[in-house]
Amino acid sequence: PYHLCSDLIKSLYKDRYGNLWIGTGKGVCILNLKGNPFSKVSLFGNSQVRHRLTGIVPSSNPNKVWLSSNGIFQEGIQSILSSRVYSSTNSAVGDFVTSIYAANKGSIWIGYWNKGLGRMNPRTGKVQNYTIINSARKEAEQDLKKYPIVVISESLDGQRIWAGTRGNGVFELSYDSDKDSLFLVNHFYLDS
């Protein structure tokens, strides 16, 4: 009885109103888990590759969510639910965003297609980008611009970040908030 906007599922998010947000390549499908009807919201019109929805994460404001696509947008849940087509040009980041992650300490981590990893302070909108990841061994430094960051996670204490790439495995990174820097801890990749 439920038909998705697309069969490419990029993210899932359950909000405080009992809705399951299903982010797809062509918009958001919203399933009310309390038994109300299934609805679809086509984000950014009829989706093209650069307009794929790549993530939905909670905001510190319980009535808003962060969406990522060809940028990052903070939008009201009710305004999205009441519309059929949604589009915005108010992006905090202008590049193609492949993943987002709401960190425990309030930051939003951003994975880019060809720009590495970023960290945004939602209160100020300031974004710090990390393209070269330092290591104890100079030859082990990594240029994150070479690989799309497709998934991000963190440790409970926020000191470790994992960045999964398309084509170069997973980077385990140490985040130093005092210096606002990332340091390579481990690199897990496919042996060929």
C-alpha positions in Angstrom: 0.0 0.0 0.0 3.0 2.4 0.4 5.0 3.5 -2.7 8.3 5.3 -2.1 9.5 8.4 -4.0 12.5 6.4 -5.2 14.1 3.0 -4.5 17.3 4.7 -3.6 17.1 5.1 0.2 19.7 7.5 1.6 18.5 8.2 5.1 16.0 7.4 7.8 14.9 9.6 10.7 12.2 9.3 13.3 10.9 12.6 14.6 9.2 13.4 17.9 5.8 13.5 16.3 5.9 9.8 15.4 6.9 10.2 11.7 9.4 8.1 10.0 11.2 10.2 7.4 12.6 8.2 4.5 15.1 10.2 2.5 15.3 9.0 -1.1 17.0 10.1 -4.4 13.9 12.1 -5.3 12.4 13.4 -2.1 11.2 12.4 1.3 8.5 9.9 2.0 6.9 10.3 5.5 5.2 7.5 7.3 3.2 8.4 10.3 3.9 5.5 12.7 0.7 6.2 14.6 -1.4 4.9 11.7 -2.1 8.1 9.7 -1.6 8.2 6.0 1.7 7.9 4.2 2.7 11.1 2.5 5.4 12.1 0.0 7.2 15.4 -0.3 9.2 16.0 -3.5 12.2 18.0 -2.4 13.8 20.3 -5.0 11.2 19.5 -7.7 11.9 16.5 -10.0 15.2 15.4 -8.7 18.4 15.4 -10.8 21.7 13.9 -9.7 22.8 17.1 -8.0 19.5 17.4 -6.1 19.4 14.0 -4.4 18.5 14.1 -0.8 21.5 12.6 1.0 20.6 13.0 4.7 18.1 14.0 7.3 19.3 14.6 10.9 17.7 16.2 14.0 18.3 19.8 14.9 18.7 21.2 18.4 15.3 22.7 17.8 12.9 19.8 18.1 10.6 21.3 15.5 13.2 21.4 12.8 15.4 19.0 10.9 18.6 19.4 8.9 18.5 18.2 5.2 21.4 17.7 2.9 21.6 17.6 -0.9 23.5 20.3 -2.9 23.9 22.1 0.4 22.6 21.9 4.0 19.2 23.3 5.0 17.5 23.6 8.4 13.8 23.5 7.9 10.7 23.3 10.0 9.1 19.8 10.2 5.5 21.2 10.0 6.3 23.4 7.0 7.7 20.4 5.1 4.8 18.2 6.1 2.3 20.8 4.8 3.9 21.1 1.4 4.0 18.8 -1.7 7.1 20.3 -3.4 9.8 21.9 -1.3 12.8 23.9 -2.6 15.3 26.2 -0.8 18.3 28.3 -1.7 19.2 29.1 1.9 22.1 26.6 2.2 24.8 26.9 4.8 27.1 25.0 2.5 27.1 25.3 -1.3 28.8 22.1 -2.4 27.4 18.7 -3.2 26.9 17.2 0.3 27.0 13.4 0.3 26.4 12.8 4.0 25.6 14.6 7.3 25.8 13.6 10.9 24.4 15.4 14.0 27.2 15.1 16.6 26.7 14.6 20.3 28.1 18.0 21.2 25.9 19.9 18.7 28.1 20.2 15.6 27.0 18.9 12.2 29.6 16.9 10.4 29.5 17.2 6.6 30.8 14.7 4.0 31.4 16.2 0.6 31.7 14.6 -2.8 35.1 16.2 -3.6 35.9 18.5 -0.7 36.7 16.2 2.2 35.0 16.5 5.6 33.5 19.6 7.2 32.2 20.5 10.7 29.5 23.2 11.0 28.6 25.1 14.1 24.8 25.4 13.8 24.6 28.5 16.0 27.0 30.6 13.9 26.7 28.8 10.5 30.5 28.7 10.4 32.0 25.7 8.6 35.5 24.3 9.1 36.7 22.1 6.3 39.3 19.4 6.6 40.9 18.2 3.4 44.3 16.9 4.5 44.3 14.5 7.5 47.6 14.5 9.4 49.3 11.4 10.7 52.3 10.6 12.9 53.9 9.4 9.6 54.1 12.1 6.9 53.6 9.4 4.2 50.4 8.3 5.8 48.7 11.7 5.4 45.4 11.4 3.5 43.9 13.8 1.0 40.2 13.5 1.7 39.2 15.4 -1.4 40.0 12.4 -3.5 37.1 10.3 -2.1 33.5 11.0 -1.5 32.6 10.8 2.2 29.3 8.8 2.1 28.7 8.1 5.8 29.9 9.6 9.1 29.6 8.4 12.7 31.3 9.3 16.0 32.2 7.8 19.4 30.0 8.5 22.4 32.5 11.0 23.8 32.8 12.8 20.4 36.6 12.3 20.3 36.6 9.8 17.4 35.0 10.3 14.0 34.6 7.6 11.4 34.3 8.7 7.8 33.3 6.0 5.3 34.3 6.7 1.7 33.3 5.6 -1.7 36.4 3.8 -2.9 38.9 4.2 -0.1 37.5 2.4 3.0 36.9 3.9 6.4 39.0 6.5 8.2 39.1 6.6 12.0 39.9 10.1 13.0 40.7 11.8 16.3 39.0 15.2 16.8 40.8 17.7 19.0 38.2 20.4 19.8 40.8 22.7 21.5 42.8 22.9 18.2 39.8 22.2 15.9 41.8 19.6 14.1 41.5 16.0 12.9 44.3 13.4 13.2 44.4 10.0 11.4 44.2 7.1 13.8 43.4 4.2 11.5 42.6 3.6 7.9 40.6 0.4 7.1 40.5 -0.5 3.4 40.0 -3.5 1.1 43.1 -5.5 0.4 43.4 -6.3 -3.2 
